[in-house]
Amino acid sequence: MVVRMKKTTFVLDERVVDRLRHEAARSGRTMSQIVEAAIRRLLDDRTPSKDLPDLPTFRSGGYLVDVSDRDALHSTMERES
């Protein structure tokens, strides 16, 4: 299996970079290894979306105006204000 690597650039807060550099030195890993592991974990830990429940429905008593009828819509809006 061939693993291809791609070099890229990120703009990070310098406090984050300082913490990353410290962790790399402490753990004996490179900064790239830590960032890659963190990104992989973020992407792999995403739980698949569950089926969402149906939205509730209610009876509103019907439409007051046909919104596709521009004149009727404007007329109703003018009466309401």
N, C-alpha and C positions, 0 to 999 in steps of 0.2 A: 504494500500500500504506500503510495506516494503522498506525502503531506506537503501541500504548497503553502507557503507563507506569503503574506502581503504586508508591506510596510505602510503604515498610515500615521496621521498626525491628529492628536486631540488637543484641545485647549482646556486645561484644567486649572482650577484654583491652586495657587502655589502652596497653600496649607495642605491641600489634599496630596500634592506631589511630595511635600516634605514627609507626610505620614507614610506615603507609599514607599519612599526611599528608605525610611527607617524600618518599615516592615520587611522590605527586601533584604536589607543588611541583617536584620535579626533572624530571618528564616532561611537565609542562604539561597534565596531564589532571586531571579531577575525581576525588575519592575514589570516587564512584559509578561512574564509567567503569571504574576499575581493578577494583573489586569485581565489577561485572557481567561484565567480561572474564574474570576469574578463575573465576567460577561457570560461565560458558558453557564455558570450557575444561575444567573438571572434568567437567561433564555430557557434553560432546561427545567427550571422549577415552576415555570408558568403552568398553572393547572388548566386543563382544557375547560372551555366554557361549558357550563352546565345548561341544560334546557331551562329557559326562563319560564316562569308561570305566566299564564294568560293575564292580560291586563283586565281589571274589573270593567264591567259594563253597567250602564244605567239607562233608564228611560228619561229622556229630557222633555218629552211632550212634543217632539217633532221640530222641524226646521222653522225658523221665523222668516227666513229669506233664502232664495236660491243664490248661492254665492257665485254661480257662473253667469248670473244675470246682473251685469254691471249697473244698469239703471236702477233695478230693484234694490241692489245692495246700497247704492249711494242714497236712495230715497229713505231706506230704513235707517241708515246711519245718521242722516240729517234729522229724522224724527226723534231719535234717541238722545241727541245732544241738546 
